[in-house]
Amino acid sequence: MEHFVVSARKYRPETFEDVVGQKAITNTLLNAIQNNHLAQALLFTGPRGVGKTTCARILAKKINQQATENKDEDYAFNIFELDAASNNSVDDIRNLIDQVRIPPQVGKYKVYIIDEVHMLSSSAFNAFLKTLEEPPKHAIFILATTEKHKIIPTILSRCQIFDFKRITVTDAKEYLAKIAKNEGVEAEDDALHIIAQKADGAMRDALSIYDRVVSFSGNNLTREAVTENLNVLDYETYFKSTDFILQNDIPNLLLQFNEILAKGFDGHHYIAGLASHFRDLLVCKNQSTIELLEVGEQVKTLYFKQSQESPQDFLLKAIELANECDLKYRTSRNPRLLVELCLMQLASITFDGEKKNAKRFIIPAENFISTEKIPSKKVSEEAKEVIESNEHPEPKKETPVAVELPTSEEKEVITETKPQVDLNKRKKASGLSLKSIQQKKKHEKEIKERLAIPEEELSEDFTEEQVQEAWKDYVKKLTKKGKKILASIVDTDKPTLVGNVIHIELPNDTMRIELQKSQGELLKFIKRKIKNTSIQLEIDVNEQVQKKYAFTTREKFEKLKEKNPLIDKLRTTFDLDIQ
């Protein structure tokens, strides 16, 4: 097996023209050499992997080159590199000072490169001061460091300082594309862009990541291979999340977040990336500012398209919520719950289903429930426990059951099938006003119309089983319309037939009143199903049924624990109390 040389060493720049992303510094150094304006001490500072040591070596070689001489001539014996991390004592500096006094045998200058100079001790810095300020004519010092603030001011004042900047994503991507072409690797533009982003401005890190990914995927470098190998969340994840948020699709959004966590990603990383994504969408609102995004041209198009679909008010609120979640994440005892609540709030910003009184509104769960594939018996049992334990049930307190998430088309169907007349939502008026009298008459007329017997008289024979089947069909119809509470009331008891009278028992008067309000529609439906218009309905209140299902909070918990013992484990894990 041949010896492998990593790309960071193999493609280390040999000239100033090969240095990536530091044009200002390289041009300055070239002009200083040509015009003989080179300082006796130079300080290269900046983050890791941006070319400090490389530029120092190129400069040291360039200083001794003459225009009439061979450019490839080696002056390595005039270049001395010192690692200050392991040679940081006063004795090491004294040895260096002794070497400085000796002039070069070939060439004009002796160049001393001191890397990681911030590691020198205070005594070593002080011993170096005089020599650094007034060295021999043939000596030039090049100091390199990543932490300029650790160098004493007296050293800084004696050096000409060059601040190296981080390599931009575009420059890093172009350099990686050049290397991939030389190596015969087919690399997608998005794949190289992700590598450049992951490097965070360090060219050496970018080359190391490139070698790793090429070892994983071979000569075909794709975006999927890069994201899988680096375990990063790419822009596609955030585009998908934003689509779910704009569609108010909370279930799919939470499922996507669960998949992200299952892949090993941190929730903090996800919510911070989502906030950055909203920022990018806000920036893309104007085409002139799209250039602020450090992404490829294809991705810029996707950003611009989604930014036009995202209202500005939504983006501002979304950024506020995401940043707030980002700040609270580290101090939260349940960070996953924090992120999930934030996602539900984000998906509820553009919801127009009802008036949002709460500041942090979340779409009610019943808006996403579809019961077409759920057995009616199961729904009945679960709903019975909830309704009969509380005379005024709320939708959010219904026992959760396994449901199928509705599509956007199903939501539209449900919306269209809602009855035009809703007696429970009529406007209130003063009891002494003329308007209230008119509304009362109108209300009575509507009740009469609902209770009206069809014009066509039907008298076919029917059985109790047919009535019960029609009763179940009406429950399904109510559920499909979204009237889940009324459906649960109707399905509370199994109807019995005595002659032409349907008997049903309810546990309390509240449920009886609610059923009486809609018994006209119920009877009309059953009459059509059994083809007999002489049928009647009688509603009774059985107090024993109420007692049967009137559980305390502790009894409810014990009953649920019998069905699923893991509930008790959940209670102990989160240290919950039963009130």
BAKE-949987 format. One record per residue: residue in three letters; x, y, z of N, C-alpha, C, O in turn. Coordinates in steps of 0.2 Angstrom, whole numbers, plus 5000, padded with zeros to 4 digits. Each point is the difference from the previous one (the first is absolute). Layout:
N
ALAXYZXYZXYZXYZ ...
END
This chain:
579
MET500449945000499650065000500450065000500550015004 GLU499450044991500450065000499850045006499550005003 HIS501050044998500050055006499550064998500150034995 PHE499449985009499550054999500250075003500150005006 VAL499850054990500250075002499350035001499750014994 VAL500150025011499450045001500050064996500550034998 SER498949995000499950064995500350065003500350044996 ALA499749975011500250065003500850014999500250055000 ARG500149895000500850004998500150004993500450044997 LYS499249924999500249994993499850064996500450024996 TYR499150025006499850064996500250065004499750065000 ARG500849945005500250065003500350054995500449984996 PRO499450085004500250054995500850015000500350005006 GLU500050014988500750014999500150074999500650025001 THR499050024996500150074999499450045003499549975002 PHE500650094998499450055003499449994995499550025003 GLU500649974991499449994995499649955002499450004999 ASP500849945004499749945002499650015007499549965001 VAL500750095003499650015006499350024999499950054996 VAL499649925008499350014999499850055005500150005006 GLY499550054991499650055004500450055004499750035004 GLN501049984994500450055004500350054995500650015001 LYS499150014994500350044995500350075003500550024997 ALA499150015007500350065003500749995003500450044999 ILE499649915005500749995004500549984995500650025000 THR499349934995500549984996500250054995500650014999 ASN499050044999500250054996500450055004500550034997 THR499349985009500450055004500849975001500450044999 LEU499649905002500749975001500450004994500650015000 LEU499149974994500350014994500350074998500650004998 ASN499050055003500250064999500550025005500550044998 ALA499549945008500550025005500749974998500550035001 ILE499549914996500649974998500350034994500650024999 GLN498950004996500350034994500250075001500550034997 ASN499250015008500250075002500550005005500250065003 ASN500049885000500550005006499750045006500450045003 HIS499049954998499750035006499849955005499550015004 LEU500849934996499849955005500350015007500650025001 ALA498949985004500250015007500549945003500049954997 GLN500350075008500549955003499649955004500249945001 ALA499250075001499649965004499250004998499750054999 LEU500149894999499350004997499649955005500249955003 LEU499250074998499549965004499449984996499650044998 PHE500349895001499549984996499549975006500149955003 THR499350084997499549975004499349994997499850034995 GLY499849925008499449994997499849935002500449965004 PRO499050014994499749945002500449944997500550014996 ARG499449935006500449944998499849994992499550014998 GLY501049964999499949984993499950054995499749994995 VAL500550075006499950064995500650024996500050044995 GLY500649925007500650024996500550035003500550034996 LYS499649985010500550045004500749974999500450034997 THR499749915005500649964999500249994993500650014998 THR498949984997500249994993500250074997500550004997 CYS499250055005500350074997500650025003500550034997 ALA499749955010500650015003500649964996500550034999 ARG499349914999500549964996500150024993500650014998 ILE498950014999500050034993500450075000500550014996 LEU499450035009500450065001500749995002500450034997 ALA499749925007500749995002500449974994500650024999 LYS499149954996500349974994500150064995500550014997 LYS499050035003499950064995500650055001500250034996 ILE499949985011500550065002500749994996500350054998 ASN499949895002500749984998500049994992500650004998 GLN498950004999500049994993500150064996499850065002 GLN500749944993500250064996499749994993499949944998 ALA500050114999499750004994500449974994499749974996 THR500950025005500549974995500149935002500349964996 GLU499550025010500149935002499449954998499550024999 ASN500749925002499549954999499450005006500250005005 LYS499250004992499550015005499949945004499750005006 ASP500549944992499949945003500649985005500049955003 GLU500550104998500549995004499849995007499650045002 ASP500749925002499849995007500450045005500649995000 TYR499150045004500350045005499849985007500050045005 ALA499849894996499849985006500550005006499750015005 PHE500949994993500550015005500050075003500450015005 ASN499350044992500050065003499350015004499950065002 ILE499749894998499350015003500149965007500149944999 PHE499750095006500049965007499350015003499750055001 GLU500049895000499350005003500149975007500349965002 LEU499350085003500049995007499349995002499650044999 ASP500349905004499349995003500050035008500349975004 ALA499450094997500050035006499649965005500150015006 ALA499549944992499649965005500549965004499949985006 SER500649994991500549965003500750035002500449975003 ASN499750094994500650045001499850075003500150054997 ASN499649955009499850065003500450035006499750045003 SER500849934998500450035006500550054998500150014994 VAL500250025011500550054999500749974996500250044996 ASP499949905006500649974997499949994992500550014997 ASP498949975002499949994992500150074997500250004994 ILE499550055008500150074997500750025000500250034995 ARG500249955010500750025000500449964995500450034996 ASN499449915003500349964994499950034993500450004996 LEU498950025004499850034994500450074998500250014995 ILE499950035010500450065000500749994998500350044996 ASP500049915006500749984999500049984992500550024997 GLN499049955001500049984992499950064996500350004994 VAL499450055008499850064996500650034998500150034995 ARG500449975010500650044998500449984994500450034998 ILE499549905001500449974994499750024994499449994999 PRO501050044996499750024993499949944996500349955001 PRO499250064994499949944995500649994996500450044998 GLN499749895000500649994995499850014993500450024996 VAL498949965002499750014994499450055001499649995004 GLY500350054991499450045000500250075005500550015002 LYS498950034998500150065004499750005007500350045004 TYR499249924997499750005006499949935004500049954996 LYS500050065010499849945004499450015003499950055004 VAL499649914995499350015002499849955006500149944999 TYR499750095006499849965006499250005001499750055001 ILE500049894998499349995001499849975007500249955001 ILE499550095003499849985007499249995000499750045000 ASP500149895000499349994999499849995008500349985004 GLU499050034996499750005007500450055005500149975005 VAL500050094993500550045004499650025006500450025005 HIS499049984996499650015006500249965006499850015006 MET500549934992500149955005500750025004500149965005 LEU500350094993500650025003499850025007499550045001 SER500949955004499950035007500250075000500350034995 SER499550005010500150085001500850015000500250054997 SER500149915006500850015001500349994993500450044998 ALA499349914998500349994993499850064996500450024996 PHE499050015004499850064996500550065002500250034996 ASN499949985010500550055003500749994997500350054998 ALA499949895002500749994997500050014993500650014997 PHE498949984999500050014993499950074998500050024994 LEU499850035010499850064998500550044997499950024994 LYS500749985008500650044997500249984993500150044996 THR500049895004500149974993499550014995500150024994 LEU499349985008499450014996500050074997499850014994 GLU500350045010500050074998500650024996499950034995 GLU500749945007500650024996500449944998500549995003 PRO499249974992500449944998500650024995500050064998 PRO500449895001500550024995499750014993499449984999 LYS500950054996499750014994499849944996499650004996 HIS500749955005499949934997499449965003499849954997 ALA499950075008499549965004499450034999499950075001 ILE499649894998499350024999499649955004500049945000 PHE499550095005499649955004499350004998499750064998 ILE500049885001499350004998499749965006500149945001 LEU499450095003499749975005499349984998499650044996 ALA500149915006499349974998499749985006500349975005 THR499050054996499649985006499350004998499850044996 THR499849935008499350004999499750045006499450014999 GLU501050015006499750045005500450065002500550005004 LYS499450054992500450065000499950035007500550045002 HIS499049965001499950035007500449975005500150045006 LYS500249914993500549975005500750025000500449995004 ILE499750054991500750034999500150065003499550055000 ILE501049965004500150075003500050064996500349994994 PRO499550065008500050064995500650034998500150024994 THR500549975010500650024998500349964994500450024996 ILE499449925003500149964994499650024994500350014995 LEU499150005006499550024995500350074997499950014994 SER500350035010500250074998500750004995500150044997 ARG500249905004500649994996499949964993500549994997 CYS498949995002499949964994499550044995499650045002 GLN500449944992499650024995499449955000500249944998 ILE499250075004499549955001499649994993499750054997 PHE500249895002499549984994499549965003500149945002 ASP499350084997499449965003499749964994499750034995 PHE500349905005499849964995499249995002499849995005 LYS499850014990499349995000499849934999500449964997 ARG499050025005499749944999499949994992499850054997 ILE500349895001499949984993499350004998499649975004 THR500150074992499350004998499849934997500449974998 VAL498950025003499849944997500149994993500149954997 THR499850114999500150004993500749984998500149964996 ASP500450075007500749994999500249935001500349964996 ALA499450015010500249935002499749954995500349954998 LYS499150075000499649954995500450004994500149954997 GLU500150115000500350004994500749965000500249974995 TYR500250045011500649965000499949935001500449964997 LEU499150025006499849935001499849974993500249944998 ALA499550104998499849984993500649994996500049954996 LYS500550095005500650004996500449935002500249974995 ILE499850025011500349945003499749934997500349964998 ALA499050045003499649954997500149984993500049954998 LYS500150114998500149994993500749974999500149954995 ASN500450075008500749975000500049935002500349964997 GLU499350025008500049935002499549954996500049945002 GLY499650094994499649964996499349985004499749954998 VAL500150105006499449985004499550054998500050064999 GLU499449904999499450044998499650025006499749965004 ALA500350114998499750025006499550054998500050054996 GLU499449945007499450055000500250075003500450005005 ASP499350054992500150075003499850005007500350035004 ASP499149944997499750015007500449965005500150025006 ALA500249924992500449965004500750045002500150005006 LEU500250034990500650055001499850055005500450035004 HIS499050004994499850065004499949985008500150045004 ILE499649904997499949985007500649995003500150015006 ILE500449964991500749995003500350075001500350005006 ALA499650054990500350065001499750035006500350045004 GLN499049954997499750035006500249975006500150035005 LYS500049904995500249965006500750025002500150005006 ALA500350024989500750025002500050075004500550015004 ASP499050034996500050065004500650054999500350025005 GLY499849994988500650054999500749975000500450044999 ALA499749905002500649975001500249954994499649954999 MET500850074997500249964993500349935002499849954997 ARG500650055008500249945002499549955002500049944999 ASP499550085005499449965002499649984994499849945000 ALA500150104995499749994995500349944996499649964997 LEU501050045002500449954997500049935003499949954997 SER500150065010500049945004499349964999499949945000 ILE499550115001499449974999499949974993499749954999 TYR500650084996499949984993500449934999499749964997 ASP500850035006500449935000499549955003500049944998 ARG499750085008499649955003499449984996499849945000 VAL499950114997499449994996500149964994499649954998 VAL501050064999500249964994500149935002499949964996 SER500450035010500249935002499349965001500049944999 PHE499550105003499349975001499649994993499849945000 SER500250104996499650004994500449984994499649994995 GLY501050015005500449994993500150064996500050065002 ASN500049934991500150054995499350044999500050044995 ASN499549945008499350034998499850045007499749965004 LEU500450104996499950045006499350035000499950054996 THR499649935007499350025000499850045006500449995006 ARG499150054994499850035006499749955005500150015006 GLU499649944992499749955005500649975004499949985006 ALA500650004990500649975003500350045005500349985005 VAL499850084993500350055005499650015006500350005006 THR499150014994499550015005500049945005500050015006 GLU500049934991500049945004500749995003500049985006 ASN500550034991500749995003500150055005500349995006 LEU499650084993500150055005499550015005500150035005 ASN499349934994499450015005499850075001500050025006 VAL499950014989499850075000499350014998499749964996 LEU499950095006499450024997500050054995500250065001 ASP499749924993500150044994499350044999499650005004 TYR500550054991499450044999499449974998499450035001 GLU500649914996499449964998499549995007499450004999 THR500949985006499749995006499650065002499450005002 TYR500950064998499750065002499550034995499550035002 PHE500649954992499550024995499349965001499550025000 LYS500649925002499449955001499750025007499450005000 SER501050025005499750025006499650074999499450005003 THR500850044993499750074999499349984996499550045001 ASP500549924994499449984997499549975004499450025000 PHE500849945005499549975005499750065004499450005002 ILE501150055000499850055004499550054997499550025002 LEU500649994991499650054996499349964999499550034999 GLN500549905001499449974999499649985006499549975000 ASN500850055006499749995006499949935002499549985003 ASP501049984994500049935001500449985006500649984999 ILE499150025007500449995006500249925001500549995001 PRO499049974997500249935001500649984996500549975002 ASN499550044991500649994996500750035002500549985000 LEU499450095003500550035002500449975007500650005000 LEU498949985004500349965006500349934998500549985003 LEU499249994992500349944998500750014997500449965001 GLN499750094995500650024997500550015005500649985000 PHE499250065006500550015005500249945004500649995002 ASN498949964998500249945004500549964995500549975003 GLU499450034991500549974995500750035001500549975000 ILE499550105001500650035000500449985007500649995000 LEU499050015005500349985007500249924999500549995003 ALA499249974994500149934999500749994996500449955001 LYS499850104995500650004996500650025004500650004998 GLY499350025008500550025005500150085000500550025003 PHE499150024994500150075000499750035007499649975003 ASP500850094999499750035006499550054998500050034995 GLY499549975009499450054999500250075000499750044997 HIS500849975007500350075000500350024993499950064998 HIS500549904999500250014994499550014995500150044995 TYR499349925005499550004995499650075001499950034995 ILE500049995011499650065001500450064998499750054997 ALA501049955004500450064998500150004993500050054997 GLY500049895000500050004992499450034997500050034995 LEU499449955008499450024998499950085000499750034996 ALA500650005010500050075001500450034994499850054997 SER500849925002500450034994499749994993500050054996 HIS499649905004499649994993499550054999499950034995 PHE499749995011499550065000500450064998499750044996 ARG500949975007500450064998500150014993500050054997 ASP500249895000500250004993499450014996500150044995 LEU499349945007499450014996499850075000499850034995 LEU500350005011499950085001500550044995499850054997 VAL500849935003500550034996499849994992500150054996 CYS499649905002499949984993499350044998499849994994 LYS499950045010499450044998500250054995499550014995 ASN501150025005500250044995500549974996500549975002 GLN499550034991500549974996500750025000500449974999 SER499650105003500750035000500449975006500650015000 THR499049965005500449985006500149925000500249985005 ILE499649994990500149935000500749985000500249955002 GLU500250104995500849995000500349995007500549975001 LEU499150055004500249995007500049935002500449985005 LEU499349984992500049925001500649974997500150014994 GLU500249955010500649964998499849934998500249955003 VAL499450054991499849944998500050004992500250054997 GLY499749895000500150004993499450034997499550025003 GLU500549994990499550034996499449975000499450035001 GLN500649904999499449965000499650015007499450005000 VAL501050005005499750005007499750075001499550015003 LYS500850044994499850075000499350014997499650035003 THR500349934992499350004996499549975005499450035001 LEU500849925003499549975004499950045006499450015002 TYR501150035001499950055005499550054998499550025003 PHE500650014991499650054997499349984999499550045002 LYS500449904996499349974999499650005006499450025001 GLN500949955004499749995007499950075004499550005003 SER501050044996499950075003499450044997499750035004 GLN500149964990499450034997499449975003499550035000 GLU500549905002499449975003500050015007499549995003 SER501050045000500050025008499950075001500450044998 PRO499049985005499950075002500550035005500349965004 GLN499850104995500550035004499950005008500449995004 ASP498950024997499850005007500149935003500249995006 PHE499749964990500149935002500849995002500149975005 LEU500350054990500749995001500350045006500449975004 LEU499350094998500350045006499749965006500449995005 LYS499049994995499849965006500349935001500249985006 ALA500049994988500349945001500750005002500349965004 ILE500150104994500750015002500050015008500449985004 GLU499150064998499950025007499949935004500349995006 LEU499249974992499949945004500649955000500249975005 ALA500150024989500649965000500650025004500349965003 ASN499850114997500550025004499950005007500449985004 GLU499050034998499849995007500149935002500249985006 CYS499649974990500149935002500849985000500249965004 ASP500150074992500849995000500350035006500449965003 LEU499350095000500350035006499849965006500449995005 LYS499049984995499749965006500349935000499949965005 TYR500450014989500149934999500549985006499849945002 ARG500750094999500549975005499850005007500249965004 THR499350094997499850005007499349965001499849995006 SER500049984989499449965000500149935003500549974998 ARG499050005006500149945003499749954995500249945001 ASN499450084995499749954994500150044994499550034997 PRO501149975000500150044994499649974994499850044995 ARG500149905004499649974995499350035000499750024995 LEU500049995011499350035000500050074998499650024997 LEU501050015005500050074999500150014992499650054997 VAL500749914999500150014993499349984997499850034995 GLU499949925007499449984998499450055000499650014996 LEU500450025010499550065001500250064996499550034997 CYS501149985002500250054995499849994993499750044996 LEU500449905002499849984993499250004999499850024995 MET499849965010499350015000499850075000499550024996 GLN500850025007499950075000500150034993499750054998 LEU500949934999500250034994499549984995499850044995 ALA499949895005499649984995499350035001499549994996 SER500450045010499350035001500050084998499550035001 ILE501050004997500150074999499550024994499650055001 THR500449914994499650024994499349965000499750004995 PHE500149975011499449975000499450055000500050045004 ASP499549954992499450045000499449975001499450034999 GLY500649925005499449965001499550035005499449995000 GLU500950055005499650035005500450065003500650014999 LYS499150035005500350065003500549985005499849965004 LYS500850064995500549985005500150055006500350064999 ASN499449925006500050055006500750005004500250055002 ALA500049894998500749995004500650024996500050004994 LYS500450035010500750024997500349944996500350014995 ARG499849945009500349944997499549954998499949955004 PHE499850064990499449964998500349934997500550004996 ILE499249955005500149934997499449974998499550005003 ILE500549984990499449974997499849945004500449965002 PRO498950045000499749945003500149944997500149994994 ALA500049955010500249944997499449974995500249964996 GLU499250065006499549974996500050024993499649974995 ASN500750085003500150024993500449954996499950014993 PHE500549955010500449954996499749935001500449954997 ILE499050045006499849935001499649984995499550034998 SER500649914999499649974995499849935003500449965002 THR499050024998499749945003499749954995499649965002 GLU500650054992499749954995500249935001499649964999 LYS501050035003500249935001500149985007500349955001 ILE499350085003500049985008499349975001499550024998 PRO500549925005499449975002499650045004500250035005 SER499149974994499650055003499949985008499950045004 LYS500249894997499949985007500650025004499850025006 LYS500849984991500650035004499950075002500150025006 VAL499750024989499950075001499450015005500150055005 SER499449914995499550015005500249985007499850045004 GLU500549914997500349995007500450055003499950025006 GLU500650004990500450065002499750065001500150035006 ALA499449994990499750065001499550005005499850055004 LYS499949894998499549995005500350025007499750035004 GLU500949944997500450015006500150085001499950025006 VAL500350014989500150075001499450045001500050045004 ILE499549954992499450045000499649995007499850055003 GLU500249894999499649985006500350025006499750015005 SER501050004995500450025006500050085001500250025005 ASN499550014989500050075001499450034995500049984995 GLU499650055009499450034996500150054995499650004995 HIS501050035005500150054995500749984997500550045002 PRO499649914994500649984997500350054996499650044996 GLU501049975003500450044996500449964995500249945001 PRO499950084993500349964995500749985001500249944999 LYS500150105005500749995001500149945006500649975001 LYS498950025002500049955005499849934998499949955004 GLU499950044990499849944997500649955000500650014999 THR499249925003500549955000500349994993499749994996 PRO501050025004500349994993500049934998500149955004 VAL499750044989500049944997500450004994500250064998 ALA500049884999500450004994499650024994499449984999 VAL500850084998499650034995500550004993500650005001 GLU499050014994500450014994500050084998499450035000 LEU501150004998500150074999499650024994500149964995 PRO499550095005499750024994500450034995500550045002 THR499449964992500350044995499750064999499450015003 SER500950044994499750074999499349994996499650045001 GLU500449914994499349994996499549985005499450034999 GLU500749935006499549985005499850055004499450015002 LYS501150045000499850065004499550044996499550025003 GLU500649994990499550044997499349974999499550035001 VAL500549904999499449974999499650015007499450015000 ILE500949985005499750015007499850075001499450015002 THR500950044995499850075001499450014996499650045002 GLU500449934992499450014996499449975002499450024999 THR500649935005499449965002499750025007499649975002 LYS500750095000499750025007499350034998499950034995 PRO499749965010499350034999500050075000500450045003 GLN499149994993500050074999499750035006500250065002 VAL499349915001499750035006500349965006499949945001 ASP500450105004500349985006499650045006500150055001 LEU499449915002499650035005500550025006499850045004 ASN500749934997500450015006500450065000500350025005 LYS499850014989500550054999499650064997500350054998 ARG499049965003499750064999500150065004500249995006 LYS499850074992500250055003499550025006499449994999 LYS500950035007499650015005499750085000500450044997 ALA499049975005499750065000499750015006499849965004 SER500050104998499750025006499349975000499650004995 GLY500149985011499449965000499450054999499449984999 LEU500750095002499550054999500050034994499550044999 SER500949954996500150034994499549974995499949945000 LEU499950104994499749974995500449954996499749954998 LYS500950065002500549954996499949935004500149954996 SER499950055010500049945004499449964999500049944999 ILE499450105000499449964998500049974994499749954998 GLN500650094997500049974993500549945000499849954996 GLN500750055007500549955000499649945004500149944998 LYS499550075007499749945003499549974995499949945000 LYS499750104997499549984995500449964994499849944998 LYS500850085000500449974995500249935003500049954996 HIS500250055010500349945003499449955000500249944999 GLU499250085003499549955001499849974993499849944999 LYS500250114996499949974993500549954998499849954997 GLU500850065004500549964999499949935003500149954997 ILE499750055009499949945004499449964997500149944999 LYS499450104999499449964997500249974993499849954998 GLU500750094998500249974994500449945001499949954996 ARG500550055009500449945002499649945002500149944998 LEU499350075006499649955002499449984995499749965001 ALA500350084994499549994995500049934997500649974998 ILE498850005001500049934997500050014993499750044997 PRO500749924999500050004993499350004997499649965003 GLU500450074991499350004997499849934998499449985000 GLU501149984998499849934997499949965006500549995004 GLU499049984997499849955006500349934998499849974995 LEU500650005009500349944999499849955006500050025006 SER499949924992499749965005500349924999499649965002 GLU501050044996500349934999500149975007500250045005 ASP499849894996500249975006500750015001500450004996 PHE499849995011500750015002500149965006499549985003 THR501150014998500249965006500550045005500250054998 GLU499949925008500450045004500750004998500450055001 GLU499849904995500750004998500150054994500650035000 GLN498949984996500050064995500150065003500450054998 VAL499249975008500150065003500750015003500250055000 GLN500049905003500750005003500550014995500550045001 GLU499549934993500450014995500050084997500550034999 ALA498949995000499950074998500350055006500250054998 TRP499749935008500350045006500750014999500350055001 LYS500149894997500750005000500250044994500550045000 ASP499149964994500250044994499950075002500450044997 TYR499249985007499950075002500650035004500250055000 VAL500049905005500650025003500650014996500450055001 LYS499749914994500650014995499950064996500550044999 LYS498949984999499850064997500250065004500450054998 LEU499449955009500250065004500850005001500350065000 THR500049885000500750005001500450034994500550045001 LYS499249944993500350034994500050085000500450034997 LYS499049995005499950075000500450045005500050065000 GLY500349915005500450035005499650015006500350035005 LYS499149954996499650005006500149945004499649965001 LYS501050045002500249945004499750005007499949945002 ILE499950115001499750005006499349975000499849965003 LEU499850074992499349984999500049924998499649975002 ALA500950024994500149924997500149965006499749945001 SER500750085004500149965006499450005004499949945003 ILE499750114998499450005004499549954996499749965004 VAL500250044990499649964996500249925001499649965001 ASP501050034999500349945001500149975007500349955001 THR499450095004500149985007499649945002500349965003 ASP499150034994499649945001499849974994499950034995 LYS500049905005499749974995499250005000499749985005 PRO500050054989499350015000499649935000500249954998 THR499350065006499549945000499350024997499950065000 LEU499849904997499350014997499449975003500049945001 VAL499550105001499449985003499450024995499950065001 GLY499949904995499550024995500350054995500549984997 ASN499350085003500250054995500450055004500250054997 VAL500049945009500450055004500749975001500149945003 ILE500450104996500749995001500250025007499950065002 HIS500349905003500250025007500850005000500349964998 ILE499950095006500750015001500150035007499650055002 GLU500949935002500150025006500750045000500549984998 LEU499550085006500650045000500150015008499650005004 PRO501050014997500250015007499850065004500050005006 ASN499950064990499950065003499550044996499949994994 ASP499850075009499650044996500350044995499850024995 THR500950005006500450044996500049964993499950034995 MET500249915005500149964994499350004996499950004994 ARG499649995011499349994997499850074996499749994995 ILE500450075008499950064997500350014993499750024995 GLU501049965005500450004994499749964995500050024994 LEU499849925008499749954995499350034997499849994994 GLN499850045011499350024998500150064995499650004995 LYS500950045005500150054995500149984993499850034995 SER500549915004500149974994499649944998500249974995 GLN499350025009499649934999499650014993499949954997 GLY500050115001499650004993500549984995499749964996 GLU500950065003500449974995500149925001500149974995 LEU500050015011500149935002499449964997500149954997 LEU499350075005499449964998499950004992499849954997 LYS500350115000500050014993500449954997499949974995 PHE500850025007500449954998499849935000500049964996 ILE499850025010499849945002499349984996500049944997 LYS499650115002499449984996500149994993499749954997 ARG500850085000500249994993500349934999500049974995 LYS500450015010500449945000499549945001500149954996 ILE499550055008499549955001499450004996499649965000 LYS500350104997499450014995499350005004499649964998 ASN500450075008499450005004500050075004500550015003 THR499050034996499950065002499650005007499950065003 SER499949895000499649995006500550005006499749995006 ILE500950004993500549995005500050065005500050054998 GLN500149945009500150055004500649995005500249945000 LEU500050115004500649995004499850025007499750055001 GLU500549915004499950015007500750005004500349954999 ILE499950115004500650005003499950005008499650045003 ASP500749915000500049995008500650025003500649994997 VAL499450035009500650015004500149955005499549995005 ASN501049974995500149955005500650025005500650004998 GLU499250025008500550025005500549945001500650025002 GLN499249924998500549955001500649994995500549995002 VAL499350034992500550004995500550055002500650004999 GLN499250065003500450065002500549975006500650025000 LYS499149955005500449985005500549944998500650005003 LYS499349974992500449944998500650034997500649975000 TYR499450094996500650034997500250065004500550044997 ALA499349985009500250065003500649985004500049985006 PHE500650024991500649985004500450075002499950054998 THR500549945008500450055002500650004996500149964996 THR500450095005500650014996500449935001500349984996 ARG499850005011500449955001499749934997500449964997 GLU498950035003499749954997500149994992500149954997 LYS499950115000500150014993500749974999500249974995 PHE500350065009500749984999500149925001500449974996 GLU499350005009500149935001499749964994500249954998 LYS499250084999499749964995500450004994500149954996 LEU500250115002500550014995500649965001500349974995 LYS499950025011500649965001499949934999500549964998 GLU498950025003499849934999500149984993500249954998 LYS499650104997500049994993500850014998500249964995 ASN500150085007500750014998500550025006500050055003 PRO500349905000500550015006500550054999500350035005 LEU499949994989500550044998499850085002500550045001 ILE498949975000499850065003500350025007500250065001 ASP499849895003500350015007500750014999500350045004 LYS500049934991500850014999500150084998500450035002 LEU499149994994500150074997499950055006500350055001 ARG499249935004499950055005500650005005500250055002 THR500149894999500650005005500650034997500450045003 THR499749964990500550024996500050085001500550035001 PHE498950004998500050075000499850035007499850065000 ASP500149905005499850025006499450045000499950055003 LEU499549924995499450034999499549985006500149955003 ASP499550104999499549995005499349994997499950024995 ILE499749945009499449984998499550045005500049995006 GLN499750064991499650055005499349975000499650035003 
END
